Each structure stands twice: as C-alpha cells, then as structure tokens.
C-alpha cells in the first residue's frame, strides 16, 4: 500500500496545489470510493462510462484527505467541506495516476519483474511467484490488472518491504507496453512468445513482436531480458539486441542451448521431459555464457509442455535474483493452477481438461497437444468455441485448428461461434469420417454433448470468453456427479 506525501504528488505530477488541507501525508492512493480508506488520496479518473469527479463528495465522506482533479469547476459546490482536504489540479488525472505510480515505484527497493507475451502471461507470472516466494516477500498482479490503469494500481498496492514485484503487461495496440514499461521500470523483462493474439488489430506477427518488445523501453540499466528461445521471432530479435541488452533464453530443447548461449548471459534448458496426467517432470540445465553449468530435477503438478516453458522462466528469474536452482525448483513444484486454465478433472474414468478461460491459436494447440499426449488410445472429444480478435486471419486460423484436431485423433468436435464452420471444414479435410457438429450457442452444445460422454473418454473444453465455455464444464461435472449418486443409491 502506497503512502505518499503531498509534495511528492505535486512533484511527480507537475500539478498545482488548489487548496492546502491539514494533511501533508496520504495513507493510500485510491480511484474508487467503494474501497477508499480514511486518509487516502482520491484520484478522479475519467472513463467511457464514468467520471470520478462525480464522486468527490463521496470520497470526502469516506475520509479522503486529498483529491486530484483536472476540472476546477467541480470545487465550488464542495468549498464548505474542504477544510481538511488538500486538492491538486492536473491537466489529466489518468496521466497523474500513472505518474504517481511511477514515482512510487522509484521509491521501492524490491526488484520489478515485468511479463508480456501473446499467451501465458498469467500462468508465467504465477510460476515466477511460486519459484520466488519461499525465499522472498513478493507482490504480484491480481486478476487482469495489467493495463494503463491496472498496472499502476498494482504498483501502488506494493508494500515497501516487497522484495520482488511481479507485473503482467497486456496491450491492445502499439505504444501501450512502452507506456507500462516506463511506469514500472523493470529490472527483469520477460517475453513469453509472439503469437497471433491481437493480429486482427496489428496485422502481422512482426508488428506484434515490435509491440511486445517495447517492454525494454523502461528497462533499468543493466536489467535482464528473458526470451523464449523456441520462438524464432524472439531468437532473431534477441540476436540483434544482444549488443545493447543483457539477454537470457529459455528453451525446451537442450540441443539448442549451446547455440543460444553464444549471445546470452545464460540459458535455461529442459531435458528428459516426461508428461503424465499427474504432472510433468524434466531436468533443468543452466548453461552460462562462460560455459559453467548447473542442473536440478523439476516436478510440476500438472501436464503440458507450455508449463515447462513457464517453469524455465521462473527458474531464470530466480537465477538472476541469485536464488538457488534447487530451491526455486521446489517452489515450482508447489504451484497451483488458478481458475479454468488447463485444469485437469478426473471424473471417475473420464478425463476432462477445462481450459475455458480463453482461447488463441497458440493456447488451442497447447491444449490439443496436452490432451492427446495424455489420452493414449482413448476416445478424444473437443468442445470448442471460436477464437476472437484474429481479423483477416480468423478463417485460416480456425481451419488450421480443425485440421490439427483431426490429425491428433479427436473423433468428435462440438463447435460454437462465428468461425465454427471453418473449424469443421479443416477437420473434414483430414478425416471425412470425423463427427463435427455446429451449435448456435454453448447451451445447445452442452445438451448435445452430455449424453454422448462415456467412460474412458478424454474431453477438451475451450473457447474465447464470449462463449462461456465454463458452463459446459460445470454441466458435465454436475451430470456425472448426479449419475454416480444415482448408481450409489
């Protein structure tokens, strides 16, 4: 929680003091009167559907000691209530909020780790936290607070005692990651991958690469950039940037590690990867630029090759922060998956992967790969919602999704969304016998799927948030539980 002085607020924002109340010190910085604590500084943000200036009276009633505004006219009606309240005028309250967060960040002694990428930001952030939290006091992004408002909120909630502050950085277009990086001034910047998310807005993977690597614009002097060495675009970018930045790579190919190490401070590679329904195991190998090596066994409590990458990133961050590799590996072993991200559910002989949180081409492929590896010879069924924000690439991406599902042995596809027909056509191009059905909504899909589920099946449930695929997961769990209860009775 940020405690800031009035003079700091003025210095950081370049604002002017309109009214000097009795408090020169604020116990917290707040933008929502519903969570405002007495003694806080209230910043009147504006949004599409709200204006914080309309809530100034509520902020005063809740005990605000200071207000930051960008409209002088709102003060007149409040003059009789401002005896104890300091007021700072700025030209843009959002900019002021970001400036205060940036100023507060500079006062923090803890190391800041910033994470971006097309997919996997949240699971990577959680893995980094798991690797560090046994040895360090950490603070991290909550929920989806990873944009121009959420990231400053996260920074301002960090305690001065936090030793590691782990931040996600999301984006919708160019320039946004650069802004967040300049606010956060990371000591370590992580780019997980360059995929097709946001390609509808940006137009190409090269443009996405350019937007994601803006994360270096606020990187502190002698900071470290951790890149996915299995992503060709990031490898090429890293090779070109090696003379300007300290770079480390992670890779799931131990054969690639030696090549990557030529232009890197160090490389963290995985070898002997094994995946079962219970989890993933591998050996993490550190190869320093000097040739020095270290290794440790890693056991993760969930399957999936992408989780191996996440763990390697967590170990790489730990390495930079001088933590022992084996200790960090034991932290990774204790990580828990939160929410509907590749949650494996054993329903008495039926194995279901609930990955309904969201969907992109890369996360779809990861889910198909993981369930295929676990299924062996069992029947594979997929309930899939369309992927969004792919623009002109949408039809091809969905066609490729159907083709991949058929190639990986999925025999039944239950499809919903605007691009469902493209998925069906892709599947049929591989197997004319595949059972691919399209539904107008997820409720109709659910009603058709549940009667077809049989013992031994492996089921994938995944789609963009708009299609509420989690309702399918919940319905399957409920139906099987009711069936088991009926048999028991």
C-alpha positions as CSV (number, residue, x, y, z in Angstrom):
1,X,0.0,0.0,0.0
2,X,1.5,3.3,-1.1
3,X,1.9,6.1,1.5
4,X,2.8,9.3,-0.3
5,X,3.4,12.9,0.7
6,X,1.6,15.9,-0.8
7,X,4.9,17.4,-2.0
8,X,5.7,14.1,-3.8
9,X,2.3,14.1,-5.6
10,X,2.9,17.7,-6.8
11,X,6.5,16.9,-7.9
12,X,5.6,13.6,-9.6
13,X,2.6,15.0,-11.5
14,X,3.7,18.6,-12.1
15,X,0.3,19.6,-10.6
16,X,-0.6,22.8,-8.8
17,X,-2.0,23.0,-5.2
18,X,-5.5,24.5,-5.4
19,X,-6.3,24.0,-1.7
20,X,-4.0,23.1,1.2
21,X,-5.8,20.9,3.8
22,X,-4.5,19.8,7.1
23,X,-2.8,16.6,5.8
24,X,0.5,16.6,4.0
25,X,0.6,12.8,4.0
26,X,-1.7,10.2,2.5
27,X,-2.1,6.6,3.7
28,X,-3.1,5.2,0.3
29,X,-3.9,6.2,-3.3
30,X,-7.4,5.3,-4.5
31,X,-9.5,5.7,-7.6
32,X,-12.7,4.0,-6.3
33,X,-14.7,5.4,-3.4
34,X,-16.1,2.0,-2.6
35,X,-12.7,0.8,-1.4
36,X,-11.4,4.2,-0.1
37,X,-9.8,4.2,3.3
38,X,-9.7,7.3,5.6
39,X,-6.6,9.3,5.0
40,X,-6.4,8.3,1.3
41,X,-5.6,10.4,-1.8
42,X,-8.5,10.1,-4.2
43,X,-7.8,10.5,-8.0
44,X,-10.8,11.4,-10.1
45,X,-10.2,9.2,-13.2
46,X,-12.4,9.5,-16.2
47,X,-13.7,6.6,-18.3
48,X,-16.1,5.9,-21.1
49,X,-19.0,5.3,-18.7
50,X,-17.8,7.1,-15.5
51,X,-16.2,10.3,-14.2
52,X,-14.5,10.3,-10.9
53,X,-15.3,14.0,-10.5
54,X,-18.9,13.0,-9.9
55,X,-17.8,11.1,-6.7
56,X,-15.7,13.7,-5.0
57,X,-18.4,14.3,-2.3
58,X,-18.5,10.5,-1.6
59,X,-14.7,10.5,-1.4
60,X,-14.8,13.2,1.2
61,X,-17.5,11.5,3.2
62,X,-15.4,8.3,3.1
63,X,-12.5,10.2,4.7
64,X,-10.3,11.2,1.7
65,X,-7.5,13.6,2.8
66,X,-6.6,14.6,-0.7
67,X,-8.1,14.9,-4.2
68,X,-6.5,15.0,-7.6
69,X,-8.7,16.6,-10.3
70,X,-8.5,18.0,-13.8
71,X,-11.7,20.1,-13.7
72,X,-11.6,23.3,-11.5
73,X,-15.3,23.8,-11.8
74,X,-16.2,20.9,-9.5
75,X,-14.6,22.6,-6.5
76,X,-17.1,25.4,-5.9
77,X,-20.0,23.2,-4.7
78,X,-17.6,21.5,-2.2
79,X,-15.9,24.5,-0.7
80,X,-17.7,24.3,2.6
81,X,-16.4,20.7,3.1
82,X,-12.7,21.1,2.1
83,X,-11.2,22.4,5.4
84,X,-9.2,19.1,5.9
85,X,-8.8,18.1,2.3
86,X,-5.9,19.1,0.0
87,X,-6.6,19.4,-3.7
88,X,-4.1,19.1,-6.5
89,X,-5.0,20.2,-10.0
90,X,-3.5,18.4,-13.1
91,X,-4.2,18.5,-16.8
92,X,-5.1,14.8,-17.0
93,X,-5.9,12.6,-14.0
94,X,-5.0,9.3,-15.7
95,X,-1.6,10.7,-16.5
96,X,-1.3,11.9,-13.0
97,X,-2.2,8.5,-11.6
98,X,0.4,6.9,-13.8
99,X,3.0,9.5,-12.8
100,X,2.3,8.8,-9.1
101,X,2.7,5.1,-9.6
102,X,5.9,5.7,-11.5
103,X,7.2,7.9,-8.7
104,X,6.2,5.4,-6.0
105,X,7.9,2.6,-8.0
106,X,11.2,4.6,-7.9
107,X,11.0,4.6,-4.1
108,X,10.7,0.8,-3.9
109,X,13.8,-1.3,-3.1
110,X,12.3,-4.5,-4.5
111,X,13.1,-5.9,-7.9
112,X,10.4,-5.5,-10.6
113,X,9.8,-8.4,-13.0
114,X,7.6,-7.5,-16.0
115,X,6.0,-10.2,-18.1
116,X,4.3,-9.8,-21.5
117,X,3.6,-12.1,-24.5
118,X,0.8,-13.3,-26.7
119,X,-0.3,-16.1,-24.4
120,X,0.7,-17.4,-21.0
121,X,1.3,-14.1,-19.1
122,X,-0.8,-15.1,-16.1
123,X,0.4,-18.7,-15.7
124,X,4.0,-17.5,-16.2
125,X,3.5,-14.8,-13.6
126,X,2.1,-17.4,-11.1
127,X,5.0,-19.7,-11.8
128,X,7.6,-16.9,-11.2
129,X,5.8,-16.1,-7.9
130,X,5.9,-19.8,-6.9
131,X,9.7,-20.0,-7.6
132,X,10.4,-16.9,-5.6
133,X,8.0,-16.9,-2.7
134,X,9.8,-19.4,-0.5
135,X,12.8,-17.0,-0.3
136,X,11.4,-13.6,-0.9
137,X,8.4,-11.4,0.0
138,X,6.6,-10.9,-3.2
139,X,3.8,-8.7,-4.6
140,X,2.1,-9.5,-7.9
141,X,-0.6,-8.6,-10.4
142,X,-4.1,-9.6,-9.3
143,X,-6.7,-10.8,-11.8
144,X,-6.3,-8.9,-15.1
145,X,-4.9,-5.6,-13.7
146,X,-2.3,-5.4,-16.5
147,X,-3.3,-2.3,-18.4
148,X,-2.8,1.5,-18.2
149,X,-5.0,1.6,-15.0
150,X,-4.5,-1.8,-13.6
151,X,-0.7,-1.8,-13.6
152,X,-0.4,1.5,-11.7
153,X,-3.0,0.1,-9.2
154,X,-0.8,-3.0,-8.7
155,X,2.3,-1.0,-8.2
156,X,0.6,1.3,-5.7
157,X,-0.5,-1.7,-3.6
158,X,3.0,-3.0,-3.2
159,X,4.4,-2.7,0.3
160,X,7.8,-1.0,0.7
161,X,9.0,-4.3,2.2
162,X,8.3,-6.3,-1.0
163,X,11.5,-7.8,-2.4
164,X,10.0,-8.9,-5.8
165,X,7.1,-7.2,-7.6
166,X,5.8,-9.3,-10.5
167,X,3.7,-7.5,-13.1
168,X,1.8,-8.6,-16.2
169,X,1.7,-6.2,-19.1
170,X,-1.2,-6.5,-21.5
171,X,-1.9,-4.5,-24.7
172,X,-4.4,-3.7,-27.4
173,X,-2.1,-1.9,-29.7
174,X,1.3,-0.2,-30.3
175,X,2.7,2.0,-27.6
176,X,0.9,0.5,-24.7
177,X,3.6,-1.8,-23.5
178,X,6.1,1.1,-23.8
179,X,3.9,3.2,-21.5
180,X,3.6,0.4,-18.9
181,X,7.4,-0.3,-19.0
182,X,8.2,3.4,-18.4
183,X,5.9,3.4,-15.4
184,X,7.2,0.1,-14.0
185,X,10.9,0.5,-14.8
186,X,11.5,-3.3,-14.7
187,X,14.8,-4.9,-13.5
188,X,13.8,-8.1,-15.4
189,X,11.6,-8.1,-18.6
190,X,10.1,-11.4,-19.9
191,X,8.6,-12.0,-23.3
192,X,6.8,-15.4,-23.3
193,X,6.1,-15.7,-27.1
194,X,4.9,-14.0,-30.2
195,X,1.6,-15.5,-31.4
196,X,-1.5,-14.4,-33.3
197,X,-3.4,-12.7,-30.4
198,X,-4.2,-9.1,-31.5
199,X,-3.2,-9.9,-35.1
200,X,-6.6,-8.5,-36.1
201,X,-5.5,-5.1,-34.8
202,X,-1.8,-5.2,-35.6
203,X,-1.8,-7.0,-38.9
204,X,1.3,-9.2,-38.6
205,X,3.4,-11.2,-36.2
206,X,6.3,-8.8,-36.9
207,X,4.1,-5.9,-35.7
208,X,3.2,-7.9,-32.6
209,X,6.9,-8.6,-32.0
210,X,7.5,-4.8,-32.2
211,X,4.7,-4.1,-29.8
212,X,5.7,-6.7,-27.2
213,X,9.4,-5.8,-27.2
214,X,8.5,-2.3,-26.3
215,X,8.9,-3.8,-22.8
216,X,12.6,-2.8,-22.9
217,X,11.8,0.9,-23.1
218,X,11.6,1.3,-19.4
219,X,14.2,-1.4,-18.5
220,X,16.6,-0.3,-15.8
221,X,20.3,0.0,-16.5
222,X,21.9,-3.5,-16.6
223,X,18.5,-5.1,-16.5
224,X,17.9,-8.6,-17.9
225,X,15.6,-9.6,-20.8
226,X,14.3,-13.2,-20.7
227,X,13.2,-14.6,-24.0
228,X,11.6,-17.8,-25.2
229,X,14.4,-19.3,-27.3
230,X,12.0,-21.7,-29.0
231,X,10.2,-18.7,-30.7
232,X,12.1,-17.9,-33.9
233,X,11.0,-14.3,-33.9
234,X,12.2,-13.7,-30.4
235,X,15.5,-15.5,-31.1
236,X,16.2,-13.3,-34.1
237,X,15.2,-10.2,-32.1
238,X,17.5,-11.3,-29.2
239,X,20.4,-11.9,-31.6
240,X,20.1,-8.3,-32.9
241,X,19.7,-6.8,-29.4
242,X,22.5,-8.8,-27.7
243,X,24.9,-5.9,-28.1
244,X,22.5,-3.5,-26.3
245,X,21.0,-5.6,-23.5
246,X,21.7,-8.5,-21.2
247,X,19.7,-11.4,-22.6
248,X,18.8,-14.8,-21.2
249,X,16.9,-17.6,-23.0
250,X,14.7,-20.5,-22.0
251,X,14.3,-23.5,-24.3
252,X,12.7,-26.9,-24.2
253,X,15.4,-28.2,-26.5
254,X,18.7,-28.9,-24.7
255,X,20.3,-29.3,-28.1
256,X,19.5,-25.6,-28.8
257,X,21.0,-24.3,-25.6
258,X,24.6,-24.3,-26.8
259,X,23.8,-22.1,-29.8
260,X,21.6,-19.7,-27.7
261,X,24.4,-19.3,-25.1
262,X,26.7,-17.6,-27.6
263,X,24.8,-14.3,-27.3
264,X,23.3,-14.8,-23.8
265,X,24.2,-14.2,-20.2
266,X,22.8,-17.7,-19.6
267,X,20.3,-20.2,-21.0
268,X,17.9,-22.4,-19.0
269,X,17.0,-25.6,-20.9
270,X,14.8,-28.6,-20.2
271,X,15.9,-32.1,-21.0
272,X,14.2,-35.5,-20.4
273,X,10.7,-34.1,-20.4
274,X,8.1,-36.6,-19.3
275,X,4.3,-35.8,-19.1
276,X,1.5,-37.8,-17.4
277,X,-2.0,-36.9,-16.3
278,X,-0.5,-36.3,-12.8
279,X,2.1,-33.8,-14.0
280,X,5.3,-33.1,-15.8
281,X,8.9,-33.9,-14.9
282,X,12.2,-32.6,-16.5
283,X,15.7,-31.7,-15.7
284,X,16.5,-28.0,-15.8
285,X,20.0,-27.2,-17.0
286,X,21.7,-23.8,-16.7
287,X,24.3,-23.0,-19.3
288,X,26.3,-19.8,-18.5
289,X,27.9,-17.8,-21.2
290,X,31.2,-18.7,-19.6
291,X,30.4,-22.4,-20.1
292,X,29.6,-23.1,-16.4
293,X,26.6,-25.4,-15.9
294,X,24.2,-26.3,-13.1
295,X,21.1,-28.6,-13.1
296,X,18.2,-29.7,-11.0
297,X,15.2,-32.0,-11.3
298,X,11.8,-30.3,-11.7
299,X,8.4,-31.9,-11.0
300,X,5.3,-29.9,-11.8
301,X,1.9,-30.9,-10.5
302,X,0.2,-30.5,-13.9
303,X,0.8,-31.7,-17.5
304,X,1.6,-29.6,-20.6
305,X,4.8,-28.6,-22.5
306,X,3.9,-24.9,-22.1
307,X,4.1,-25.3,-18.3
308,X,7.7,-26.5,-18.8
309,X,8.4,-23.2,-20.5
310,X,6.7,-21.3,-17.7
311,X,8.8,-23.1,-15.1
312,X,12.0,-22.4,-17.0
313,X,11.1,-18.7,-17.0
314,X,10.5,-18.9,-13.2
315,X,13.9,-20.5,-12.7
316,X,15.6,-18.0,-15.0
317,X,14.1,-15.1,-12.9
318,X,15.3,-16.9,-9.7
319,X,18.8,-17.3,-11.2
320,X,19.0,-13.6,-11.9
321,X,17.9,-12.8,-8.4
322,X,20.7,-15.1,-7.0
323,X,18.4,-17.8,-5.7
324,X,19.5,-21.5,-5.6
325,X,18.2,-23.5,-8.6
326,X,17.1,-26.4,-6.5
327,X,15.2,-24.2,-4.1
328,X,13.4,-22.4,-7.0
329,X,12.6,-25.8,-8.5
330,X,10.9,-26.9,-5.2
331,X,8.8,-23.7,-5.3
332,X,7.7,-24.5,-8.9
333,X,6.6,-27.9,-7.7
334,X,4.1,-26.3,-5.3
335,X,2.4,-24.0,-7.8
336,X,-1.4,-24.3,-8.1
337,X,-3.3,-23.5,-11.3
338,X,-5.9,-20.9,-10.6
339,X,-9.2,-20.8,-12.5
340,X,-10.0,-22.6,-15.7
341,X,-6.5,-22.8,-17.3
342,X,-5.8,-26.4,-18.3
343,X,-7.5,-27.7,-15.2
344,X,-7.4,-31.5,-15.3
345,X,-10.5,-33.1,-13.9
346,X,-10.8,-36.9,-13.3
347,X,-14.4,-37.8,-13.3
348,X,-14.3,-41.5,-12.5
349,X,-12.7,-42.7,-15.7
350,X,-13.5,-39.7,-17.8
351,X,-10.6,-37.2,-18.1
352,X,-11.6,-33.6,-18.8
353,X,-9.4,-30.6,-19.5
354,X,-11.2,-27.4,-18.5
355,X,-9.3,-24.7,-20.4
356,X,-12.3,-22.5,-20.8
357,X,-10.6,-19.3,-19.6
358,X,-9.9,-18.0,-23.1
359,X,-8.5,-19.1,-26.5
360,X,-5.9,-18.2,-29.1
361,X,-4.3,-20.3,-31.8
362,X,-1.3,-21.0,-29.6
363,X,-3.2,-22.0,-26.5
364,X,-5.6,-24.2,-28.6
365,X,-2.5,-26.0,-29.9
366,X,-1.1,-26.4,-26.4
367,X,-4.4,-27.8,-25.2
368,X,-4.8,-30.3,-28.1
369,X,-1.2,-31.4,-27.6
370,X,-1.5,-32.0,-23.9
371,X,-4.8,-33.9,-24.0
372,X,-3.5,-36.0,-27.0
373,X,-0.4,-37.0,-25.0
374,X,-2.5,-38.0,-22.0
375,X,-5.2,-39.8,-23.9
376,X,-3.2,-42.6,-25.4
377,X,-5.7,-44.8,-27.2
378,X,-8.8,-43.3,-25.5
379,X,-11.5,-41.5,-27.4
380,X,-10.9,-37.8,-27.7
381,X,-13.8,-35.2,-27.8
382,X,-13.4,-31.4,-28.1
383,X,-16.0,-28.8,-27.3
384,X,-14.6,-25.6,-28.9
385,X,-15.7,-22.0,-29.0
386,X,-14.3,-19.7,-31.7
387,X,-11.3,-17.5,-31.2
388,X,-11.7,-13.8,-31.3
389,X,-9.5,-10.8,-32.4
390,X,-7.9,-12.5,-35.3
391,X,-9.2,-10.2,-38.1
392,X,-8.4,-11.4,-41.6
393,X,-6.5,-14.4,-40.2
394,X,-9.6,-15.8,-38.5
395,X,-10.8,-18.2,-41.2
396,X,-7.4,-19.7,-41.7
397,X,-6.6,-20.0,-38.0
398,X,-9.9,-21.8,-37.4
399,X,-9.4,-24.1,-40.4
400,X,-6.0,-25.0,-39.1
401,X,-7.5,-25.7,-35.7
402,X,-9.9,-28.2,-37.2
403,X,-7.2,-29.8,-39.2
404,X,-5.0,-30.1,-36.1
405,X,-7.8,-31.6,-34.0
406,X,-8.4,-34.2,-36.6
407,X,-4.7,-35.0,-37.1
408,X,-4.4,-35.5,-33.3
409,X,-7.1,-38.1,-33.3
410,X,-10.1,-36.2,-32.0
411,X,-13.1,-38.1,-33.3
412,X,-15.9,-35.8,-32.1
413,X,-16.0,-32.0,-32.3
414,X,-18.7,-29.9,-30.8
415,X,-18.4,-26.3,-32.1
416,X,-19.9,-22.9,-31.4
417,X,-19.1,-19.4,-32.6
418,X,-18.9,-17.4,-35.8
419,X,-16.0,-19.4,-37.2
420,X,-17.3,-22.9,-36.3
421,X,-17.8,-23.8,-40.0
422,X,-14.1,-23.1,-40.7
423,X,-13.1,-25.5,-37.9
424,X,-15.4,-28.1,-39.3
425,X,-14.1,-27.8,-42.8
426,X,-10.5,-28.0,-41.6
427,X,-11.3,-31.2,-39.7
428,X,-13.1,-32.7,-42.7
429,X,-10.1,-32.0,-44.9
430,X,-8.2,-34.6,-42.8
431,X,-10.9,-37.1,-42.0
432,X,-14.2,-37.3,-43.9
433,X,-15.5,-39.5,-41.0
434,X,-15.0,-37.0,-38.2
435,X,-18.1,-36.1,-36.3
436,X,-18.1,-32.3,-36.3
437,X,-21.3,-30.6,-35.2
438,X,-22.1,-26.8,-35.0
439,X,-24.4,-25.2,-32.5
440,X,-25.9,-21.8,-32.2
441,X,-24.9,-21.4,-28.5
442,X,-23.0,-23.2,-25.8
443,X,-26.2,-24.3,-24.0
444,X,-27.3,-26.2,-27.1
445,X,-23.8,-27.7,-27.5
446,X,-23.9,-28.8,-23.8
447,X,-27.3,-30.5,-24.3
448,X,-26.0,-32.5,-27.3
449,X,-22.6,-33.4,-25.8
450,X,-23.5,-34.7,-22.4
451,X,-25.5,-37.7,-23.5
452,X,-22.6,-38.8,-25.7
453,X,-20.0,-38.8,-22.9
454,X,-18.9,-42.3,-22.0
455,X,-16.4,-44.0,-19.6
456,X,-12.9,-43.7,-20.8
457,X,-13.4,-40.5,-22.8
458,X,-11.0,-37.6,-22.8
459,X,-12.7,-34.3,-23.2
460,X,-11.3,-30.8,-24.0
461,X,-13.4,-27.7,-23.3
462,X,-12.0,-24.5,-24.6
463,X,-13.0,-21.2,-26.3
464,X,-13.0,-17.5,-26.1
465,X,-14.6,-15.8,-23.0
466,X,-17.5,-14.6,-25.1
467,X,-18.8,-18.2,-25.4
468,X,-18.9,-19.0,-21.7
469,X,-17.5,-22.5,-22.2
470,X,-17.1,-23.0,-18.5
471,X,-20.9,-23.7,-18.4
472,X,-20.2,-26.8,-20.4
473,X,-17.5,-28.0,-17.9
474,X,-19.9,-27.3,-15.0
475,X,-22.7,-29.2,-16.6
476,X,-20.6,-32.2,-17.4
477,X,-19.3,-32.4,-13.8
478,X,-22.9,-32.0,-12.5
479,X,-24.3,-34.7,-14.7
480,X,-21.6,-37.2,-13.9
481,X,-21.9,-36.5,-10.2
482,X,-25.7,-37.0,-10.4
483,X,-25.2,-40.2,-12.3
484,X,-22.7,-41.6,-9.8
485,X,-25.0,-40.6,-6.9
486,X,-28.0,-42.4,-8.6
487,X,-25.9,-45.6,-9.0
488,X,-24.8,-45.4,-5.4
489,X,-28.3,-45.1,-4.2
